[in-house]
Amino acid sequence: MTPTRCPCGTGLTYPECCGRLHDGSGAAGTAEQLMRSRYSAFVVGDTGYLLTTWHPDTRPPSLELDDRTRWLGLDVLATEGGGLLAAEGVVEFRASYRADGRRGAQHERSRFTRVGGRWCYLDGVALP
């Protein structure tokens, strides 16, 4: 089921926010927008989008999501670079989830770069 409000937390509807990126009718303009759209892809289970937006040098050959994980919310904590005209950017975020009846959070500092003019997720470092 597609959510009405976009899971990334902008307050927009899914179709006018990350949905248009997931279906290919739009592209992320900033590193933060790509990070938010990737979070939403985890929420809706769009592995194709996750792989497509992963840098070719660090992308795994396949990706399997754990369907026992329910993503609960996203907080963008900091950004460095990653603007409309930038070539690189960093986004620090915390994504809350529930898995196997327990709550948790993925706190990460992710690096993004452009490939062929499009933003890609390069890699990330998990933070406590």
Buried (B, 14 or more C-beta within 10 A) or exposed (E): EEEEEBBBBBEBBBBEBBBBBBEEEBBBBBBBBBBBBBBBBBBBEBEEBBBBBBBEEEBEEEEEEEEEBEBBBBEBEEBEBBEEEBEBBBBBBBBBBEEEEEEEEBBBBBBBBBEEEEBBBBBBEEEE
